[in-house]
Structure formats: C-alpha cells, structure tokens
Amino acid sequence: MTQLPPDHPKTKRPNRYKKSKKQPTDKVVKPSYIHEPSRDADGGFRRDAYRIANARHDLDRMELMLRDNHHAILMCAELLNVSQPPMSGKIEVRWWKKDGDDMTRPVVVQWGVNGLTRPIPWKGLRLKCNSRGKFKINIEQTMRLLGALEELLTAREFMLKKLKYLTQERKKAERYHATLVDYKKRDQFNVISQQIAENERNATKERNQDSLSTHRTPKKSE
C-alpha cells in the first residue's frame, strides 16, 4: 500500500476548533420604514390636533350611520303596520322615552286582548310572529320585516355604545390637548424653572448671611 506524501490534501485534517477571526462588520443601516421620533414639540402638537380631528370625523360618521339606522327602523315599522291586521298578536314599534332621558328609543310591542300592548324582547322576533287567520296573507313579508327589524335594532345598540365611547374619548383628547397648548403658550415649564432657580439663590443667600452672623470676626478689645 502506497503511502501518501505528507503534503497531500487528504493527509491534512481540518482543525475544527480553530478560532475564526472576527471580521469587521459594516454599520447597521436602519430600514427606511423605521422613523425616528420627532424632537420637535410643535410637531407633537400638530399630530395631537390631527388625531383629534380624526376622532371628530369618526364621531360625525357614527352619528350619520345612527341617523340612517333611525330612518330604516321607521320605514320598517310603517311596513309592519301595513302587513299585519289590527288585532291581537300584531307586532309593531313604538317610540318611548326613559325617565330623565330626552332621546326617544324604539320599543317593540305586541297587541294583546282589547288592544292592550306589552313590550317584548326584540331578539328572536320572527319566533313571536302570529301566522294564523288574517296574518297568513302577508306572513312571508312580515317575517322578513321582523328579521330586518332585529338586525337594525342590534346595529343601533352597537352604534350607541360606540358613539358614547367616541364622545368620551374625544372630550378627553380635547381636554388634554388644551392643557398642553395652555402650558406651551404660557411657557409654564420655563416659568417654574426660573422660580426654582430664584428660590435656590435666595436660600443660598440666607445660608451665607446666617454663617456670617454666627462666625463674626472678634473685635480688637476682645
């Protein structure tokens, strides 16, 4: 068997534990989509004002949606009044006010004996529909109207909660922004800083005067 020369590549074993020289790395470049926070105070105030304007826009849009929902409920109530006979079992929409509340709210009621009405839950309205006697004529249309009414009332409840939340958030944002603007206009922080510096100077002056009075130089006669 022929032996390989010592300088042959197969006779050299790779050093697995050889320390690798650390190559100098280039400076990390941040991607363009990462923005550094602005140090400009005026820019911060402008951004806050922009957010408040967006909050007002969302609030106006939600109020418009609620108004459209109100008109759709009115139309649905009118059609329900036509599609059902005026007798026991009829379902219709009434507009009532809560105690101490200025806004009327839709309430679903059902006729009972002698024309008396009682409020009923608006969830699952199609299950409460009367399908006997004179109600059979427009039963299909009545069922569709009751399904639409349930969806409209569900959307109304959601929009009222959202509208209340947006109103509270807008008021908070406007109040906080007004406070910041007031501090910036009156330059409150610089005024407080000057007052602190003045108090420190006065305190230092008083300490120096006290030290001079307690450690006075003795007279020659003493």
Buried (B, 14 or more C-beta within 10 A) or exposed (E): EEEEEEEEEEEEEEEEEEEEEEEEEEEEEEEEEEEEEEEEEEEBBEEBBEEBEEBBEBBEEBBEBBEEBBEBBEEBBEBBEEBBBEEBBBBBBEEEEEEEEEEEBBBBBBBEEEEEBEEBEBEEBBEBBBEEEEBEEBBEBBBBBBBBBBEBBEBBEEBBEBBEEBBEBBEEBBEEBEEEEEEBEEEEEEEEEEEEEEEEEEEEEEEEEEEEEEEEEEEEEE
